[in-house]
Amino acid sequence: MSDYPALQARLVADIGAAPDLDALESLRVAALGKTGSVSALLKTLGAMSTEERQEQGPQIHALREAVTTAIAERKAALEGAALEAKLADERLDMTLPAAETPRGSVHPVSQVMDELAEIFADMGFAVATGPEIEDDWRNFTALNIPETHPARAMHDTFYFPSQMKDAEGRAMLLRTHTSPVQIRTMMEKAPPIRIIAPGRVYRSDSDATHTPMFHQVEGLVIDRGIHMGHLKWTLETFLKAYFERDDIVLRLRPSYFPFTEPSAEVDVGYAVEKGRRIVGGSGDDEGHAWMELLGSGMVNRHVIANCGLDPDEWQGFAFGAGIDRLAMLKYGMDDLRAFFDGDLRWLSHYGFGALSVPTLSGGISA
């Protein structure tokens, strides 16, 4: 029978005296490798009798555990000493100038939101916000969207599980537009109302011009004697200020939205050189390029009534546009997905400086 305590003492002493990690690794292989001394003892267990195995087995396993523990402790000590030596040698002079000045940037979406707020504030609009998790009634029913409308379908809307309902038993979902903010405002504040509602919205769609989450701005005016002329003037004033050119004209085409009546798609037109091609737009005989940009209309009587207001006394108009699309058109971006990739090269190219605050006097896109 081998003298296991003596072997253990010798191996542990050698391990404790290992001068570096390479020497320690050599000792590990000599003891615990395939042909190591401890491994050879473990292989002898199979040839022993039951009595010998019961007597020597625990001693051999205790030897292996002791060697393994000693190796781990010596390795930690050598690595710690190496780190201390490295830290002692390395010095960073904080008084030296930086090789490159760190510079952040404002995301184009945030910049456009600030531009919208500045423009509409000048026209007397306030900025309103609301929760991104909404109930089915404010997101659809109050807006005169019937239960059979395709917008309610699961393939368009992100619904929460059926057991997650509000206190009144209504289904919960990620809002598909910022129109619920209009509903909340009309129910909580007395007219007259002039608001814009920018924010994140969610729909099940994804390609170069659509993402499951995107940004939208909607506007609402509720007052007495409101008509389509007020709507067109507001949009024309907004778009001239936003694109910073006076040759913009609007074309309102009849359309249908459940929450407005009458409804109109808004095409933006501006003068172009003859023969010049405009991406996403179409030309006419008067030398204009037209591009569909907004949806709008007079607020439906049912929507006004759903919010507890008298539609015979109060009228209003509403409009909506994609903030990401506005940014793409103004600043020349061709893929919406890049907005959410977090690519620093893209942000460096399209981002805005922290001091580039949009003002009507200093320039919206200064």
TIDREN-567279 format. One line per field, with one value per residue (C-alpha): residue number from 1; x, y, z; residue in three letters. Coordinates in Angstrom, 1 decimal, m for minus. Each point is the difference from the previous one (the first is absolute). Layout:
! residues N
i	(NUM	...)
u	(X	...)
v	(Y	...)
w	(Z	...)
aa	(ALA	...)
END
This chain:
! residues 366
i	(1	2	3	4	5	6	7	8	9	10	11	12	13	14	15	16	17	18	19	20	21	22	23	24	25	26	27	28	29	30	31	32	33	34	35	36	37	38	39	40	41	42	43	44	45	46	47	48	49	50	51	52	53	54	55	56	57	58	59	60	61	62	63	64	65	66	67	68	69	70	71	72	73	74	75	76	77	78	79	80	81	82	83	84	85	86	87	88	89	90	91	92	93	94	95	96	97	98	99	100	101	102	103	104	105	106	107	108	109	110	111	112	113	114	115	116	117	118	119	120	121	122	123	124	125	126	127	128	129	130	131	132	133	134	135	136	137	138	139	140	141	142	143	144	145	146	147	148	149	150	151	152	153	154	155	156	157	158	159	160	161	162	163	164	165	166	167	168	169	170	171	172	173	174	175	176	177	178	179	180	181	182	183	184	185	186	187	188	189	190	191	192	193	194	195	196	197	198	199	200	201	202	203	204	205	206	207	208	209	210	211	212	213	214	215	216	217	218	219	220	221	222	223	224	225	226	227	228	229	230	231	232	233	234	235	236	237	238	239	240	241	242	243	244	245	246	247	248	249	250	251	252	253	254	255	256	257	258	259	260	261	262	263	264	265	266	267	268	269	270	271	272	273	274	275	276	277	278	279	280	281	282	283	284	285	286	287	288	289	290	291	292	293	294	295	296	297	298	299	300	301	302	303	304	305	306	307	308	309	310	311	312	313	314	315	316	317	318	319	320	321	322	323	324	325	326	327	328	329	330	331	332	333	334	335	336	337	338	339	340	341	342	343	344	345	346	347	348	349	350	351	352	353	354	355	356	357	358	359	360	361	362	363	364	365	366)
u	(0.0	1.3	0.8	m2.8	0.6	3.7	m0.9	m2.6	2.4	2.6	m2.4	m1.6	3.5	1.1	m3.2	0.4	3.5	m0.9	1.6	m2.4	m3.1	2.0	1.8	m3.4	m1.5	2.9	m0.6	m3.8	0.7	2.6	m2.6	m3.4	0.7	m0.8	3.3	0.4	0.9	m3.5	m1.8	2.1	m1.1	m3.7	0.4	1.1	m3.3	m1.6	2.5	m0.3	m2.2	m3.0	1.7	3.1	m2.3	m1.9	3.2	2.1	m2.7	m0.9	3.7	0.7	m3.0	1.0	3.5	m1.5	m2.3	3.0	2.1	m2.8	m0.7	3.7	0.3	m3.1	1.3	3.5	m1.4	m2.2	3.0	2.3	m2.7	m0.6	3.7	0.2	m2.9	1.5	3.3	m1.8	m1.9	3.1	1.8	m2.9	m0.7	m2.6	0.7	m3.4	1.5	0.8	m2.4	m2.5	0.9	m3.5	m2.6	m3.1	m3.1	m3.5	m2.8	m3.8	m1.9	m1.9	m3.3	0.6	1.0	m3.1	m2.2	1.6	m0.5	m3.7	m0.5	1.7	m2.2	m3.3	0.7	0.2	m3.5	m1.4	0.2	1.0	1.8	m2.1	1.2	m1.6	0.8	1.4	m2.0	m3.6	m3.4	m2.1	m2.7	2.3	2.1	m2.9	m3.6	0.0	1.5	m3.0	2.0	m2.5	0.9	0.1	2.6	3.2	2.2	m1.2	1.3	2.7	2.4	0.0	m0.3	2.1	m2.5	0.8	m1.1	m3.8	0.5	1.7	m3.0	m0.7	m2.3	m3.0	0.8	1.3	2.8	3.4	2.4	3.0	m1.6	m0.1	m0.1	0.1	m3.7	m0.8	1.8	m2.6	m2.8	1.6	0.4	m3.6	m1.3	2.3	0.1	m2.7	0.1	1.5	2.8	3.1	2.5	2.5	0.7	3.4	1.2	0.8	m2.6	0.0	m1.2	0.9	1.9	3.7	1.8	2.1	m2.7	m1.8	1.1	m2.0	0.6	0.1	m0.8	m3.1	m1.3	m3.7	m1.7	m3.4	m2.0	m3.4	m1.9	m3.1	m0.4	3.0	0.0	2.3	1.5	1.5	1.5	1.6	1.5	1.5	1.6	1.3	1.5	1.6	1.5	1.4	1.7	1.2	1.5	1.1	m1.2	m2.9	m0.8	m1.8	m3.7	m2.5	m2.4	m2.8	m1.5	m3.2	0.7	m1.6	1.0	m2.5	0.8	m0.3	m2.8	0.7	3.5	2.9	3.4	2.4	2.5	2.9	1.1	3.0	1.5	2.7	2.2	m1.4	1.0	1.3	m1.1	m1.3	0.3	m3.5	m1.8	m1.7	0.0	m2.8	m0.3	0.6	3.5	m0.8	1.1	m2.7	0.5	m2.6	1.0	m2.9	m3.4	m2.6	m3.6	m2.8	m0.5	m2.9	m3.1	m0.1	3.6	m0.9	m3.1	1.9	2.2	m2.9	m0.2	m2.9	0.8	m2.6	2.0	3.6	1.7	3.6	2.6	2.8	3.0	2.8	3.4	3.0	2.8	2.6	m1.4	0.2	3.7	0.7	m1.4	1.6	3.5	0.3	m0.1	m1.2	m0.4	m2.1	1.7	3.3	m1.8	0.1	3.2	2.2	2.8	2.3	1.1	m3.6	m0.6	3.2	m1.2	m3.7	0.1	m0.2	2.1	m1.2	m0.2	m1.9	m3.3	m2.6	m1.5	m2.2	2.3	3.3	m1.1	m1.9	2.8	2.9)
v	(0.0	3.4	2.7	2.4	2.7	0.3	0.2	2.6	2.1	m0.1	0.9	2.9	1.3	0.0	1.7	2.7	0.7	0.3	3.3	0.7	m1.2	m2.1	m1.9	m0.5	m1.4	m2.5	m1.2	m0.3	m2.2	m2.1	m0.7	0.1	m0.5	m3.3	m1.5	2.0	m1.6	0.6	m1.1	m3.2	m0.7	0.5	m2.6	m2.6	0.0	m2.2	m2.8	0.1	m2.4	1.4	0.3	1.8	2.3	0.9	0.7	1.8	1.6	2.8	0.8	0.2	2.2	2.3	0.2	1.2	2.5	1.4	0.4	1.6	2.5	0.9	0.6	2.3	2.0	0.4	1.0	2.7	1.3	0.1	1.7	2.6	0.7	0.5	2.4	2.0	0.2	1.2	2.6	1.2	0.5	1.6	3.7	2.1	3.7	1.7	3.4	m1.1	1.3	m2.6	m1.5	0.7	2.1	m2.1	1.2	m1.1	0.8	0.6	m2.7	1.3	m1.1	2.0	3.0	m0.2	m0.2	3.2	1.6	m1.0	1.3	3.4	0.4	m0.9	2.0	3.1	m0.8	m0.4	m3.8	m1.9	m3.3	m2.8	m3.5	m3.3	m3.6	m2.4	m2.8	0.8	m1.6	m1.1	2.6	3.1	m1.5	m1.2	0.3	3.7	0.8	m1.5	m3.0	m3.0	m3.4	m1.4	2.6	m1.7	2.3	m2.0	m3.3	m1.8	0.3	3.8	0.6	m1.3	m1.2	m1.0	m3.4	m0.3	m0.2	3.4	2.4	3.3	0.5	0.3	m3.2	1.6	m1.6	1.6	0.6	2.0	3.1	m0.1	3.8	3.1	0.6	m1.3	3.1	2.1	m2.0	0.4	3.8	0.5	m1.9	1.8	3.6	2.4	1.5	1.9	m2.6	0.4	m2.8	m2.1	m3.6	m1.3	m3.4	m3.7	m2.3	m3.7	m2.0	m3.5	1.0	0.1	1.0	2.9	2.5	m1.7	m1.2	m1.6	3.1	3.4	3.6	2.0	3.5	0.8	3.4	0.9	3.2	0.2	3.3	1.7	0.6	m2.1	m1.0	m1.5	3.4	0.1	m3.5	0.9	3.3	m1.8	m2.8	2.4	2.3	m3.0	m1.6	3.3	0.6	m3.6	m0.4	3.7	0.8	2.3	m1.8	m2.9	m0.5	m2.5	m2.3	m1.5	m3.2	m1.5	m3.1	m2.0	m0.3	m1.2	2.9	2.9	1.0	1.4	m1.5	1.0	m1.3	2.9	0.1	2.4	1.7	2.2	1.4	m2.1	0.4	m1.4	m3.7	m0.4	m3.2	0.1	m3.2	m1.0	2.8	0.6	3.1	2.0	2.4	3.0	m1.1	m1.2	m3.3	m1.5	m2.3	m1.4	1.0	0.4	m1.3	2.5	1.0	1.5	m1.9	m2.3	1.0	m3.5	0.5	3.4	m1.5	m3.0	2.5	1.7	3.1	1.3	m0.4	2.7	2.5	m1.2	m0.8	m0.8	m1.4	m2.6	m1.0	m2.5	m0.8	m2.3	1.9	m2.5	0.6	3.8	m0.4	m2.3	2.5	3.1	m1.5	m2.4	m3.4	m3.0	m2.9	0.3	m3.0	1.9	2.3	m2.8	m1.8	2.1	0.3	2.7	0.8	0.6	2.1	2.0	0.8	0.7	1.1	3.6	1.8	0.5	3.8	m0.3	1.0	0.8	3.5	1.9	3.0	m1.9	m2.6	m3.2	m2.3	2.2)
w	(0.0	m1.0	2.5	m1.1	2.7	m0.9	m3.7	0.7	2.1	m2.8	m2.8	2.0	0.9	m3.6	m1.1	2.7	m1.2	m3.7	m1.2	m2.8	m1.9	m2.5	2.8	1.7	m3.1	m0.3	3.5	m0.7	m3.0	2.0	2.7	m1.6	m3.7	m1.8	1.0	3.3	3.3	1.6	m3.1	0.0	3.6	m1.0	m2.8	2.5	1.8	m2.6	0.7	3.8	2.0	1.7	3.4	m1.5	m2.0	3.1	1.9	m2.6	m2.2	2.4	0.5	m3.7	m0.6	2.9	m1.6	m3.3	1.7	2.0	m3.1	m2.0	2.8	0.3	m3.7	m0.1	3.0	m1.4	m3.4	1.6	1.9	m3.0	m2.2	2.8	0.3	m3.8	0.1	2.8	m1.9	m3.1	1.8	1.7	m3.3	m1.9	0.4	m1.8	m0.1	0.3	m0.8	m3.6	m2.7	m1.3	m3.4	m1.1	1.7	0.9	m1.8	0.3	m2.4	0.1	m1.9	m3.0	1.5	3.1	m2.1	m2.1	3.1	1.3	m3.4	0.1	3.5	m0.9	m3.1	1.5	3.2	m2.1	m1.3	3.6	0.3	3.2	0.0	1.5	1.0	1.1	0.9	m2.6	1.5	m0.8	0.4	m2.9	0.5	m0.3	m2.8	m2.1	1.2	1.0	m3.4	m1.8	m1.1	m0.2	1.4	m3.5	m1.2	m1.3	2.2	3.0	m1.4	1.9	m3.0	0.3	3.7	2.9	2.6	3.5	1.3	0.6	3.8	0.0	m0.1	1.7	3.0	m2.4	m1.8	m3.2	m2.1	0.3	m2.9	m1.3	m1.5	m3.8	m0.3	2.3	m0.5	3.5	1.3	m1.9	1.7	3.5	m0.6	m1.2	3.1	2.5	m1.3	m1.0	m3.5	m1.7	m0.6	m2.1	0.5	m1.9	1.3	m1.0	1.2	m0.6	m1.6	m0.8	m2.9	m1.3	m3.1	m1.1	m3.2	m1.4	0.7	3.0	3.4	2.8	2.1	m1.6	0.9	m0.8	0.5	0.0	0.4	1.3	0.1	1.7	0.0	m1.3	m3.7	m1.2	m3.7	m2.6	m0.8	3.4	m0.5	m3.3	1.3	3.0	m2.1	m2.6	2.7	1.7	m3.1	m1.3	3.4	0.3	m3.5	0.1	m3.5	m1.1	m3.3	1.7	m0.9	1.2	m1.8	2.1	m1.5	1.4	2.1	2.9	3.6	2.6	2.4	m2.5	m2.3	m2.6	m0.2	m2.3	m1.0	m0.2	m2.8	0.2	m3.2	m0.8	m3.2	m1.6	m3.1	m3.1	m0.5	3.6	1.6	3.6	2.0	1.3	m1.8	m3.3	m2.2	m1.6	m3.0	2.3	0.9	3.5	1.6	2.2	3.0	2.4	3.5	2.4	0.8	1.3	0.3	2.1	3.3	m0.3	1.9	1.7	1.3	1.5	1.6	1.4	1.9	1.6	m2.2	m1.9	m3.8	m0.8	2.0	m0.5	m3.2	m0.8	m2.3	0.4	m1.9	0.3	m1.5	0.6	1.7	m1.4	m3.5	0.5	1.0	m3.0	m2.5	1.5	0.7	m2.9	1.7	m2.0	2.5	3.2	1.6	0.4	2.5	2.5	m0.8	2.4	m2.6	1.3	m3.6	m1.0	3.1	m0.6	m3.6	0.6	3.7	1.3	2.4	3.5	m0.5	m3.3	1.6	m2.6	0.2	m2.4	0.2	m0.2	m2.5	0.5	m1.3	1.1)
aa	(MET	SER	ASP	TYR	PRO	ALA	LEU	GLN	ALA	ARG	LEU	VAL	ALA	ASP	ILE	GLY	ALA	ALA	PRO	ASP	LEU	ASP	ALA	LEU	GLU	SER	LEU	ARG	VAL	ALA	ALA	LEU	GLY	LYS	THR	GLY	SER	VAL	SER	ALA	LEU	LEU	LYS	THR	LEU	GLY	ALA	MET	SER	THR	GLU	GLU	ARG	GLN	GLU	GLN	GLY	PRO	GLN	ILE	HIS	ALA	LEU	ARG	GLU	ALA	VAL	THR	THR	ALA	ILE	ALA	GLU	ARG	LYS	ALA	ALA	LEU	GLU	GLY	ALA	ALA	LEU	GLU	ALA	LYS	LEU	ALA	ASP	GLU	ARG	LEU	ASP	MET	THR	LEU	PRO	ALA	ALA	GLU	THR	PRO	ARG	GLY	SER	VAL	HIS	PRO	VAL	SER	GLN	VAL	MET	ASP	GLU	LEU	ALA	GLU	ILE	PHE	ALA	ASP	MET	GLY	PHE	ALA	VAL	ALA	THR	GLY	PRO	GLU	ILE	GLU	ASP	ASP	TRP	ARG	ASN	PHE	THR	ALA	LEU	ASN	ILE	PRO	GLU	THR	HIS	PRO	ALA	ARG	ALA	MET	HIS	ASP	THR	PHE	TYR	PHE	PRO	SER	GLN	MET	LYS	ASP	ALA	GLU	GLY	ARG	ALA	MET	LEU	LEU	ARG	THR	HIS	THR	SER	PRO	VAL	GLN	ILE	ARG	THR	MET	MET	GLU	LYS	ALA	PRO	PRO	ILE	ARG	ILE	ILE	ALA	PRO	GLY	ARG	VAL	TYR	ARG	SER	ASP	SER	ASP	ALA	THR	HIS	THR	PRO	MET	PHE	HIS	GLN	VAL	GLU	GLY	LEU	VAL	ILE	ASP	ARG	GLY	ILE	HIS	MET	GLY	HIS	LEU	LYS	TRP	THR	LEU	GLU	THR	PHE	LEU	LYS	ALA	TYR	PHE	GLU	ARG	ASP	ASP	ILE	VAL	LEU	ARG	LEU	ARG	PRO	SER	TYR	PHE	PRO	PHE	THR	GLU	PRO	SER	ALA	GLU	VAL	ASP	VAL	GLY	TYR	ALA	VAL	GLU	LYS	GLY	ARG	ARG	ILE	VAL	GLY	GLY	SER	GLY	ASP	ASP	GLU	GLY	HIS	ALA	TRP	MET	GLU	LEU	LEU	GLY	SER	GLY	MET	VAL	ASN	ARG	HIS	VAL	ILE	ALA	ASN	CYS	GLY	LEU	ASP	PRO	ASP	GLU	TRP	GLN	GLY	PHE	ALA	PHE	GLY	ALA	GLY	ILE	ASP	ARG	LEU	ALA	MET	LEU	LYS	TYR	GLY	MET	ASP	ASP	LEU	ARG	ALA	PHE	PHE	ASP	GLY	ASP	LEU	ARG	TRP	LEU	SER	HIS	TYR	GLY	PHE	GLY	ALA	LEU	SER	VAL	PRO	THR	LEU	SER	GLY	GLY	ILE	SER	ALA)
END
